[in-house]
Amino acid sequence: MLMSSLEIEKFKPRSYRTPELLINMHLREGSGQHAQQG
């Protein structure tokens, strides 16, 4: 079963996380939270 890039990032050391990936993660989490609340 393929894992999403977001799930893969969770298992990577923080040193491997680039600012772009962190921004994408925040954007995805933020949009997901808004969708759940709304």
N, C-alpha and C positions, 0 to 999 in steps of 0.2 A: 504494500500500500504506500503510495507516494505521500510524502509530507509536504505541507505548504512551506514556502520560504519563511513565513512568520514562525512556524513551529520549529523549523530547523534553526533559526536564529536563537531561539530560547536555549538550545543545547550548546551553542558556541560560546567560548570564553568572550568576555566583554572586549578584550583586546582585538578580537577579529571583527567586531561590529563597527561598521563605518557610520559616520553621521547620516549619510543618505538612508541607510537601512533603519537607523533609529527613527529618523523622521517618518519614513514609510510606516513603521510599526505604530508610531503615535497617531498618524493620520488614520490608519486602519482601525485602531482601537477606539479612537475618538468617534469616527463615523459609526462604528458598531454600537457604541454606547448610546449615541443619539438615537439610533434606529430602535434600540431596545426600549429606551425611555419613551420615545414618541409613539 
